[in-house]
């Protein structure tokens, strides 16, 4: 009996072991299949203990340190520029020079020495030195600088060993929760690596850049990391580190990186014709807030409510109207005007974009054919001449193209003041500013620079004028060259 029981227990043990092995095999097969399809949580101690060292070993040589030098000339006295002081007490002394140095990081993206960094890292630099991971140093030339995206493209002429480069990750491969590494030169201590995750995507309203659509990460990003690489665990470039959110100047676990999609756009422009030409949309709007969503009958906020469409613009020709709500661009959700500007800015001149729209009749799609902003009328930058108070003032015609360059609304039109020379009589009145737009002179409408010059040929010593400033109309009367009154 005892032998029979022992035999039965042995059979039972073998059966249980077989089931466990089969189950383990099925789980392993399932996990392997799952890993092939999507990211999974580690399932063993061995996976948890995996090191980032192989990724760093491949990526770090493509991240460089950037050192800049700028010579700043200063005068010893503020009176040296004053004509009266210079005439009676002498002037023209040699200004003092001091050298300002700054540091940052960059990423090698082409084997022939093309490097991407931040605009603010090299802004105003007289000399740019690139130090590689292996301590080789090269002088760098600027191919392109784009303040609106805070990106710049440099070129070095490498000698010696071949350069390492970083490949770009696909934009759609970046997800919240992905592990990332920030590689750069924080505080100038030398190349360093920090780890974290992608905390958020599509962050807007972060800085002063025109095209804000940042990746947020909690990987430590400090001063000096700017222009460095945000790298995924596959060793590919996810973004270019650009800024931090901090009250102390150190990392608080909130860093921002420019997505590779925008980096690639700027890089292609630099390598093709060396300048960025962005498509013109021709419409403005505002983000759909909770209050606006409720008034429109939406179940949640989101999208951009169109409030103005420029005549004969791509937006108008595509069928966009005031009151429409833009929900998507080429399938990408739009939550605010920064997101709208970002995706429009990535478009290709001559190409199409499909907008998902919601209007009073429901959902629909429209196709926008992208083109450059028109410069009609031509800007005609002119320094005014003649015996009048506006002498030596620089003015120009506004157009959608020029307005975009100046960072003002495309719907502004007329003649804008670009500069008021120190010798201009109107400067002494201290009433006009660069950026003011002429409305009238002596009650005559001003539409172009030619109109302005024709009218100024006949003005007397007393002259009335009106300008627009930030949406406000300022009306003045100048009596001679010494007094004025405005309202």
C-alpha positions in Angstrom: 0.0 0.0 0.0 2.8 2.3 0.9 4.5 1.6 -2.4 1.3 2.3 -4.3 0.9 5.7 -2.5 4.5 6.6 -3.2 4.0 5.6 -6.8 0.9 7.8 -7.0 2.6 10.8 -5.4 5.4 10.5 -7.9 3.0 10.5 -10.8 1.2 13.5 -9.3 4.5 15.4 -8.9 5.4 14.6 -12.5 2.0 15.9 -13.7 2.3 19.1 -11.7 5.9 19.7 -13.0 4.8 19.1 -16.6 1.9 21.6 -16.2 4.2 24.2 -14.7 6.8 23.8 -17.5 4.1 24.0 -20.1 2.7 27.1 -18.4 6.1 28.7 -18.2 6.8 28.0 -21.8 3.4 29.5 -22.8 4.1 32.6 -20.6 7.6 33.0 -22.1 6.2 32.7 -25.6 3.5 35.2 -24.7 6.0 37.6 -23.2 8.3 37.3 -26.2 5.4 38.0 -28.5 4.3 40.9 -26.3 7.8 42.4 -26.3 7.8 42.3 -30.0 4.6 44.3 -30.2 4.9 46.8 -27.3 6.9 47.8 -24.3 6.4 45.6 -21.2 7.2 45.8 -17.5 10.3 43.8 -16.5 9.4 40.2 -15.3 12.6 39.1 -13.7 15.4 40.4 -11.4 17.8 40.0 -14.3 15.8 42.4 -16.5 15.5 44.9 -13.6 19.3 45.0 -13.2 20.0 45.7 -16.8 22.5 48.5 -17.3 22.3 51.6 -19.4 26.0 51.3 -20.1 25.7 49.8 -23.6 23.4 52.6 -24.7 25.6 55.3 -23.3 28.7 53.7 -24.9 27.1 54.0 -28.3 25.4 57.4 -27.9 27.9 59.5 -25.8 30.6 59.8 -28.5 28.0 61.7 -30.7 27.4 64.3 -28.0 29.8 67.2 -27.9 30.7 70.1 -25.6 30.4 73.6 -27.2 32.4 76.5 -25.9 31.8 80.0 -27.2 33.6 83.3 -26.9 32.2 86.8 -27.5 34.1 90.1 -27.3 32.0 92.8 -25.7 33.1 96.4 -26.1 32.2 98.9 -23.3 32.9 102.6 -22.8 34.3 103.9 -19.6 31.8 106.8 -19.5 28.2 107.1 -20.6 28.9 110.7 -21.8 31.3 109.6 -24.6 28.4 109.0 -27.0 27.0 112.5 -26.3 27.7 114.9 -29.1 27.9 117.9 -26.8 30.3 116.2 -24.4 32.5 114.9 -27.3 32.7 118.4 -28.9 33.8 120.3 -25.8 35.6 117.7 -23.7 36.9 115.3 -26.4 35.7 111.8 -27.3 36.6 108.9 -29.3 38.4 107.1 -26.6 39.1 103.4 -27.2 36.4 101.3 -25.6 37.3 98.6 -23.2 37.0 95.0 -24.3 36.0 92.1 -22.2 35.5 88.5 -23.2 32.3 86.6 -22.4 32.5 82.8 -22.4 29.6 80.4 -22.3 29.2 76.7 -22.7 26.6 74.2 -23.9 26.2 70.9 -25.7 25.5 69.6 -29.2 24.8 66.5 -31.1 26.6 65.1 -34.2 24.0 64.1 -36.7 26.1 63.7 -39.9 29.4 61.9 -40.3 30.8 64.9 -42.2 30.7 67.0 -39.1 27.2 68.5 -39.0 26.1 69.3 -35.4 22.8 70.4 -34.0 22.6 72.6 -30.9 20.4 75.4 -29.4 20.3 78.9 -30.8 20.8 80.4 -27.4 24.0 78.4 -26.9 25.8 80.2 -29.7 23.8 83.4 -30.0 26.2 86.4 -30.5 29.3 84.2 -30.4 32.5 85.4 -32.2 34.2 82.0 -31.8 32.7 78.5 -31.4 34.8 75.6 -30.3 33.5 72.0 -30.4 35.1 69.4 -28.1 34.4 65.8 -28.8 34.0 63.0 -26.4 37.6 61.8 -27.2 39.0 65.3 -26.4 39.6 66.4 -30.0 38.7 70.0 -30.5 37.6 71.8 -33.7 36.5 75.3 -34.7 32.9 75.4 -35.9 31.1 77.5 -38.5 27.4 78.3 -38.4 25.2 76.9 -41.2 21.9 78.1 -39.9 20.5 79.8 -36.8 16.7 79.8 -36.1 15.6 81.8 -33.0 12.0 80.8 -33.4 12.7 77.1 -32.7 15.9 77.7 -30.6 17.9 75.5 -32.9 21.2 76.0 -34.7 23.2 73.9 -37.1 27.0 73.9 -37.1 29.7 72.5 -39.3 33.2 71.2 -38.3 35.9 69.9 -40.5 36.9 66.7 -38.7 40.3 65.0 -38.9 41.4 61.7 -37.5 39.0 59.0 -36.4 35.5 58.9 -38.0 32.8 60.7 -36.1 30.0 58.9 -34.2 26.5 60.1 -35.0 23.1 59.7 -33.5 20.2 58.5 -35.6 16.8 60.1 -35.1 14.0 58.2 -33.4 10.6 58.1 -35.2 8.3 60.7 -33.7 5.5 58.1 -33.2 7.9 55.9 -31.2 8.1 58.3 -28.3 5.5 57.7 -25.6 4.9 59.0 -22.1 6.7 56.7 -19.7 9.5 55.8 -22.0 13.0 55.6 -20.4 15.3 58.3 -21.6 18.9 59.5 -21.0 20.0 63.1 -21.0 23.6 63.5 -22.2 25.4 66.9 -22.0 27.9 69.1 -20.2 26.0 70.4 -17.1 27.7 73.3 -15.3 30.8 72.7 -17.4 31.9 69.7 -15.3 32.3 67.5 -18.4 30.1 65.1 -20.2 27.5 63.5 -17.9 24.5 61.2 -18.2 21.3 61.3 -16.3 18.3 59.0 -16.6 14.5 59.5 -16.3 11.3 59.0 -18.3 9.3 61.0 -20.8 7.0 62.8 -18.4 4.7 64.4 -21.0 4.5 65.3 -24.7 3.3 68.3 -26.6 4.1 70.8 -23.8 3.3 74.4 -24.9 3.5 77.8 -23.2 6.9 76.9 -21.7 9.3 79.6 -23.0 9.6 82.3 -25.6 10.1 80.1 -28.7 7.5 80.6 -31.5 7.2 76.9 -32.2 6.6 75.3 -28.8 5.8 71.6 -28.6 8.2 70.2 -26.1 8.9 66.8 -24.7 9.0 67.0 -20.9 11.4 64.8 -19.0 12.4 64.3 -15.4 16.0 63.3 -16.5 18.2 65.8 -14.8 18.8 68.7 -17.2 21.0 71.6 -15.9 22.6 74.7 -17.4 25.2 73.4 -19.9 22.9 70.6 -20.9 21.3 72.9 -23.5 21.8 71.5 -27.0 22.6 68.1 -25.7 20.8 64.8 -26.5 17.7 63.2 -25.1 18.2 59.6 -26.0 15.9 56.6 -25.9 16.9 53.2 -24.7 17.4 52.1 -28.3 20.2 54.7 -28.5 18.3 56.9 -30.9 17.9 60.7 -30.6 14.5 61.6 -29.1 15.0 65.4 -28.8 17.5 68.3 -28.2 17.5 69.4 -24.5 16.6 73.1 -24.5 15.4 74.4 -21.1 14.5 73.7 -17.5 11.8 74.9 -15.2 13.5 76.1 -12.1 13.5 78.9 -9.6 17.0 78.1 -8.3 18.8 77.5 -11.6 19.2 73.8 -10.9 17.2 70.8 -12.1 13.9 70.3 -10.4 12.9 67.3 -12.4 11.2 69.3 -15.1 13.2 69.6 -18.3 12.2 70.2 -21.9 13.5 69.0 -25.2 12.7 69.9 -28.8 11.3 66.9 -30.6 13.3 65.2 -33.4 10.5 66.1 -35.8 11.3 69.8 -35.5 15.1 69.1 -35.4 14.9 67.2 -38.6 12.9 70.0 -40.3 15.5 72.6 -39.4 18.4 70.3 -40.3 17.0 69.6 -43.8 16.5 73.4 -44.3 20.1 74.0 -43.3 21.5 71.3 -45.6 19.4 72.3 -48.6 19.4 76.0 -49.2 20.5 77.3 -45.8 17.3 79.1 -44.8 13.9 78.2 -43.4 10.8 79.0 -45.4 7.7 78.1 -43.4 4.3 77.7 -45.0 1.6 80.3 -44.5 -1.8 79.3 -43.2 -3.7 82.5 -43.2 -6.0 82.2 -40.2 -5.9 82.9 -36.5 -7.8 81.6 -33.5 -7.9 80.8 -29.8 -7.8 77.6 -27.8 -11.2 76.1 -26.9 -11.3 76.5 -23.1 -13.8 74.9 -20.8 -16.1 77.9 -21.0 -15.9 78.0 -24.8 -16.4 74.2 -25.1 -19.6 74.5 -23.0 -20.9 77.3 -25.1 -20.3 75.3 -28.3 -21.9 72.2 -26.8 -18.6 70.2 -26.7 -18.2 67.5 -24.0 -14.6 68.6 -23.3 -12.1 71.5 -24.2 -9.8 71.1 -27.1 -9.1 72.4 -30.5 -8.7 75.9 -31.9 -11.7 78.2 -32.5 -11.0 80.2 -35.7 -11.8 83.9 -35.3 -10.3 85.4 -38.5 -9.4 84.2 -41.9 -7.1 86.3 -44.3 -8.7 86.9 -47.7 -7.5 84.6 -50.5 -5.2 82.7 -48.1 -4.7 78.9 -48.1 -7.1 78.7 -45.2 -9.9 80.6 -47.0 -9.4 78.7 -50.3 -9.5 75.4 -48.4 -12.9 76.4 -47.0 -12.1 77.4 -43.5 -14.4 80.0 -41.9 -14.6 82.0 -38.7 -16.4 79.9 -36.1 -14.9 76.6 -37.3 -13.0 74.6 -34.7 -9.8 72.9 -35.9 -9.5 69.5 -34.1 -6.7 67.8 -36.0 -4.0 68.3 -38.5 -3.0 65.2 -40.5 -4.5 63.1 -37.7 -2.6 64.9 -34.9 -4.8 66.4 -32.2 -4.7 70.1 -31.7 -5.2 71.5 -28.3 -4.1 75.2 -28.6 -2.7 77.8 -30.9 0.9 76.7 -30.2 0.2 73.2 -31.4 -1.6 74.6 -34.5 1.5 76.8 -35.3 3.8 73.9 -34.7 2.2 71.5 -37.1 1.6 74.1 -39.7 5.3 75.1 -39.4 6.3 71.5 -40.2 4.4 71.5 -43.4 6.1 71.5 -46.8 5.6 74.4 -49.2 3.6 73.1 -52.2 2.2 70.2 -50.1 -1.2 69.6 -48.6 -2.5 69.3 -45.0 -5.8 67.7 -44.0 -7.6 69.5 -41.2 -10.3 67.9 -39.1 -13.0 70.5 -38.5 -16.1 70.8 -36.4 -18.7 73.4 -37.4 -22.4 73.9 -36.9 -23.2 71.0 -39.1 -20.8 68.5 -37.4 -17.4 67.0 -38.3 -15.8 67.4 -41.7 -12.3 67.5 -43.3 -10.8 70.1 -45.5 -7.5 70.1 -47.5 -5.2 73.1 -47.3 -2.6 73.7 -50.0 0.5 75.2 -48.3 2.3 78.2 -49.8 4.7 80.9 -48.7 3.3 84.1 -47.2 2.8 86.8 -49.9 4.8 90.0 -49.8 2.1 92.3 -51.3 2.8 95.1 -51.3 6.7 94.8 -51.3 8.2 96.0 -48.0 10.0 99.0 -49.7 12.2 99.8 -46.6 12.8 103.6 -46.8 14.5 106.3 -44.8 12.4 109.4 -45.1 14.0 112.6 -46.3 12.8 116.2 -46.5 12.2 119.2 -44.3 9.7 117.7 -41.9 9.7 116.2 -38.4 9.7 112.7 -39.7 13.1 113.1 -41.5 15.6 110.2 -41.0 12.9 107.8 -39.8 12.9 104.3 -41.3 9.6 102.9 -42.5 8.3 100.0 -44.6 5.1 98.5 -46.0 3.4 95.7 -44.1 2.4 92.4 -45.8 1.7 88.9 -44.5 5.3 87.9 -45.2 6.9 90.9 -43.5 4.5 90.9 -40.6 5.5 87.3 -39.9 9.2 88.3 -39.9 8.4 91.1 -37.5 6.3 88.9 -35.3 3.1 90.9 -35.6 -0.4 90.0 -36.8 -0.8 89.3 -40.5 -3.9 91.4 -40.4 -2.0 94.6 -39.7 -1.5 96.7 -42.8 -0.1 100.0 -43.8 3.3 101.6 -43.1 5.2 100.6 -40.0 8.0 102.5 -38.3 11.1 100.4 -38.1 13.6 102.9 -36.6 13.8 106.5 -35.5 17.3 107.9 -36.0 18.8 110.0 -33.2 19.0 113.0 -35.6 15.2 112.8 -36.5 13.3 115.8 -35.2 10.4 113.6 -34.2 12.6 111.8 -31.8 12.9 114.9 -29.6 9.1 114.8 -29.2 9.4 111.3 -27.7 5.9 110.3 -28.9 6.5 107.8 -31.7 8.1 104.3 -31.3 9.4 101.6 -33.6 6.4 99.3 -34.3 3.9 102.1 -34.6 1.8 102.0 -37.8 0.8 105.2 -39.6 -2.9 105.7 -39.9 -3.1 109.3 -41.2 -1.1 112.4 -41.7 -3.1 115.7 -41.9 -6.2 113.6 -42.1 -5.0 111.8 -45.2 -5.0 108.0 -45.1 -1.6 106.2 -45.3 -1.6 102.8 -47.1 1.9 102.6 -48.6 5.4 104.2 -48.3 4.7 106.0 -51.5 1.5 107.5 -50.0 3.5 108.7 -47.0 6.3 110.3 -49.1 3.8 112.1 -51.3 1.9 113.5 -48.3 5.1 114.6 -46.6 6.1 116.7 -49.6 3.3 119.1 -48.8 3.2 119.2 -45.0 3.9 122.4 -43.1 5.5 123.2 -39.8 2.4 122.2 -38.0 1.3 118.6 -38.7 -1.3 116.2 -37.4 -0.8 112.4 -37.4 -2.3 109.3 -36.1 -0.7 105.9 -35.5 -1.8 102.5 -34.3 0.1 101.0 -31.3 -0.9 97.6 -30.0 -4.5 98.1 -31.2 -4.8 101.6 -29.7 -5.1 104.7 -31.9 -2.9 107.6 -30.9 -3.7 111.0 -32.4 -1.2 113.9 -32.2 -0.6 117.5 -33.4 3.0 118.7 -33.6 3.5 122.4 -33.6 6.8 123.2 -35.2 9.6 120.9 -33.9 9.4 121.6 -30.3 5.9 120.9 -28.9 3.0 118.5 -29.4 -0.2 117.3 -27.9 -1.7 113.8 -28.2 -4.9 112.0 -27.3 
